[in-house]
Amino acid sequence: MTVLARFIYEVKPGRTGDFLEKLAQAGSPRFTSPVMPRAFKLFRCSVPGPDTERLILHIEYDDMAAYGARTAYEASNPEWRALFEATPDSPERLLSVELLTEFLPL
């Protein structure tokens, strides 16, 4: 059953490009693991307008096992942890994470 990890970030004004660069690094071959997500989608809040500073990242996995394998890879990779470590200079601040499992009513 599909699992969706939803990350909501607050991006500092003028730092969206820096955050997008971090996401590009995260998607580079150096962070390829045996189990990879099925899809990535990045959303911007439409209200109050296009300059809003919140970005929402959806990462889709085939199932909970795939999510767990990828999460374990990220947690054990020092380069990955350094890339997303919260520092005073980070362009983004993680506001929340949701883990959603597909629901198929009978």
C-alpha positions in Angstrom: 0.0 0.0 0.0 1.4 3.4 -1.0 3.0 5.5 1.7 3.3 9.3 1.4 5.8 11.3 3.5 4.7 15.0 3.6 7.3 17.5 4.8 6.3 21.1 5.4 9.1 23.7 5.3 9.2 27.4 6.0 11.8 28.9 3.7 13.6 32.1 4.7 12.8 35.1 2.4 15.1 35.1 -0.6 16.5 31.6 0.1 14.2 29.5 -2.0 16.9 28.9 -4.6 19.3 27.7 -1.8 16.6 25.3 -0.6 16.0 24.0 -4.1 19.7 23.5 -4.5 19.7 21.3 -1.3 16.8 19.2 -2.8 18.8 18.8 -6.0 21.7 17.5 -4.1 19.5 15.1 -2.2 18.3 13.7 -5.6 21.8 13.4 -6.9 23.4 9.9 -7.6 25.6 10.2 -4.5 22.5 9.6 -2.4 21.1 6.7 -4.3 20.2 3.8 -2.1 19.0 0.3 -2.8 15.4 1.3 -2.2 14.3 4.6 -3.6 11.0 6.6 -3.5 8.5 6.2 -6.3 7.9 9.9 -6.8 8.7 13.4 -5.5 6.5 16.4 -5.8 7.1 19.9 -4.5 4.1 22.2 -3.8 3.9 25.9 -2.9 0.9 27.3 -0.9 -1.3 29.2 -3.3 -2.8 31.4 -0.7 -1.9 34.1 0.2 0.1 34.3 -3.0 3.1 32.9 -5.0 5.6 34.5 -2.7 4.6 32.5 0.3 7.5 31.0 2.2 6.0 27.6 2.8 6.9 24.7 0.6 5.4 21.2 0.9 7.4 18.2 -0.3 5.6 14.9 -1.0 7.7 11.8 -1.3 5.8 8.7 -2.3 7.0 5.1 -1.5 5.6 1.8 -2.6 4.9 0.7 0.9 6.0 1.0 4.5 9.0 -1.3 4.0 10.3 1.0 1.3 9.8 4.0 3.5 11.6 2.3 6.3 14.5 1.2 4.2 15.1 4.7 2.7 14.7 6.3 6.2 17.3 3.9 7.6 19.7 4.7 4.7 19.3 8.5 5.4 19.8 8.1 9.1 23.0 6.1 8.6 24.5 8.4 6.0 26.6 11.2 7.6 26.6 13.3 4.4 22.7 13.1 4.2 22.4 14.1 7.9 24.8 17.0 7.3 22.9 18.2 4.3 19.6 18.4 6.2 20.9 19.3 9.6 19.1 22.3 11.1 21.6 25.1 11.5 21.2 28.9 12.0 22.2 29.4 8.3 19.8 26.8 6.8 17.6 28.2 4.2 14.7 26.2 5.5 13.1 25.2 8.8 11.1 21.9 8.9 7.7 22.7 10.4 6.1 19.3 10.3 6.2 15.8 8.9 3.2 13.6 8.2 3.3 9.9 7.2 0.2 8.9 5.3 -0.8 5.4 4.3 -3.1 4.8 1.4 -6.6 4.0 2.6 -8.7 1.7 0.4 -12.3 1.5 1.9 -14.0 -1.9 1.4 
